[in-house]
Amino acid sequence: IIMAWFNLWQWLPCLFCGIQRATHHRLCEACWRQLPWDQQTQTRHGITFTASCYYQYPISQALAKFKDQADLQFLPLFVGCLLQLPKPNVQAIIPMPLSTEKLIQRGFSQTHLLAQTLSKHWQLPIWQPLARHHRHSQRGLDRAQRLENLEHVFYVQAKPTRLYQRVLILDDVITTGTSIAVLQDQLLEIGCKNIQSICLYNATPDKITP
């Protein structure tokens, strides 16, 4: 169904300007070029990651509509942004886990939807060895508060039938890198050896000292 949407949406108008025909993942040529591209590998608080874009308007507004209003028409745009990054040399994709409570509230996991489409393009399986306890939202918290909020948040939901040693963590937005850091530690504990991380958008475009 998702791939059928991709084929249909290429004939629709641009999601941002609404004037030109969408030629690049639901955007016209001009709006696509004007995206706040990042695409740089960087380290933040000991976590190395690559983000497709900076978290700026109109990307920030589009992601808010996608997550909070289930506006799935933005999915091809987000996947298109991720596909501008080099294909990682990994064995599996791990979407950032979403708690059951949050999944029920939202109705879907944004990172799992992204991972489903990326797995088709990159021919990589999705692997979910860890689940997530319910915690308060991370929005608006500083790094110390995020670390406290995420203490013991991830847990092994079942003994993995297969262990992938080279894996890719996929998240939608990185701010302090706390969630990825905690998830990475848990993955190392269960036997992963090489862990890479990518995200849609980098929420802090200014340089941050690790």
N, C-alpha and C positions, 0 to 999 in steps of 0.2 A: 504493500500500500504506500509506504513512504517513497519508494522509488517511482511509483506512478505519479505521486504528487510532484516530484522533481521534473518529470517529463511534461506535465501539464503546466506548471507554473512558469516555465520559460516563455510562455506566450502571454503572460499577464503584465500589467504596467508595473513600473518600479515601485517598490514598497516605500521609498523615501520621498521622491519627488512626485510620483503619481502621474507623470506626464509621458516620459519615454518608456519604450518597451523594455522589460527586464531581460538583460542579456548575460548577466553575471550573478547567478545564484539569487534571483529575485530583485536585483538592482540593475539600473541602467549603467552604461559605461562611466558616465560622469560621477555618479554617486559612489560607485565601486572604487574609483580612483581616489576619491576624497575621504575614504574611511581612515580613521586614525591608526594606521598600521604600526605595529611594534615589531614582531617577528624576530626579536633578539633573545638569545639565551642569556639569562642572568641569574645571579645568586642573591637570595634574600634570607637573612637569618639562617644560613647554612643550607637552604633548599635551592637547588638549581631547577629552573623551569623555563619554558618558552611560551610566550603569549602571542596570540595572533594580532590583537589590537589593544590599544589603550581604552580604558573604560570611560569614554567621553560621549557626549551627544553627537549623533542620534543613536549610537550603538547602545548606550546605557538605557535609553527609553525603550528601545526595541526589546532588550533583554528583560526589562521589568514587565512589559506586556506579555512576553513569552512565559515567564515564571509565575506571575501573579494573576494573569487573566487567561492563561492557557491559550494564548494567541499563537497557534502552531504554524501560521504562515511564515513566521520568521525562521523556522528550522532550516530550510535550504540555505539561508544567508549565513547562519552560524556554522553549519557544516562546511560551507564554501570557504569561510574564513580559516577554519582549522585545516582544510586541505591545502592551504598555501604554505603550511609548515612542512618540512621534510618528513617523509615517512620514517618513523623510528625503527631501529633494529631491536624489536622486542618480540615476545611470544604471545602476549595477550594484553588486552585493554582492561583496566580496572576503573569504571566510573566511580566518582566520589559517592559513597553510600549516602542514602537518605533514610531517615528514621521512618518507621511504620506510621507514626502519628503524622509526620509531615507529608508522607505519601498519600495518606487518606485525605488530609486537608487540601493538598494541591491537586491530587488526582493523577499525577504522573511524576516521574523523576526526570528532570531536565538533562542530567548528565547521562542517564541510561539511554534516552532518545538520541542524544548526540553519538554515544558509543555504538548504538545499533547501526547507524548509517556509516560511521567511520569504519566499523568492522567489515562492512561490505566493500567499501572502496579499498581498504588496505589488506583485506583478506586475513584478518586477525580475529581470534575468538574473544568474547567478553568473559571475563573471569571475576567472580564476586565471592572471594573467600571470607570477607568480613562484612558484618552488619553494623548498624549504628543505633545506639541508644538515643532516646529523645532528650534533647537539651534545648535550652532557650536559644533564640536566634543569635548568630554571630554578628549581625549588622550593628554597627555603631560601637563595637567594643574595641579597646586597644589590645595590644599583643598579650599583655599580662592577663587581662580579663578573658581573652580567647583561650589561653592555655588552661586557665582554671576551669572554664566552661567545658573544655574538651577532655578533661581528665577522665580516663577510662571510657571514653565515648564509643570506641570501636571494639568489637569482640568477634571471635571466630564463631560463625553461625552454625557450622558443621565441619567435620574433618574433611579437608579438601581431598577429592578423589585423585586429583592431579596437582602437582606443584610446578608452577611456572617460575623460573628463576629470573628471567628478564621481562619486566612488566612496565606498563605505561599507565600512570595515574592521570585520569582526565577530570578536570574540574571546569566550572563555567567562569568563575571570577576568582582571582587571587588578590588578596589585600595584604595581609601580613605573612601569609604562607603557613600559618599555624595548623590549619586543618590538614594540609598536605604533609607537614612535618610529623604530626601525630600518626597519620595513616601510614606513612613510610616506616616509622618505627615499628608499628605492629606487623607490617609485611616482612620486615627484616627478621622479626621474632619467629615467624612461621616458616622461614627458610628462603625467602626471595634474596637474590644476590645483587641484581642490577635493577635499579628503579629510576625511571625517567618520569618527568611530569610536564604536561602541557595544559594550557587553559585557554579559554576563549579570549578573556579580557583581563588586562592588568589594571587594577583599580587605582594604582598609585604611580602615575607616570614620572614623578620626580624621583631622582636617585635616592635610594635608601641604603644606609650603611648596614651591612650584615651584622 
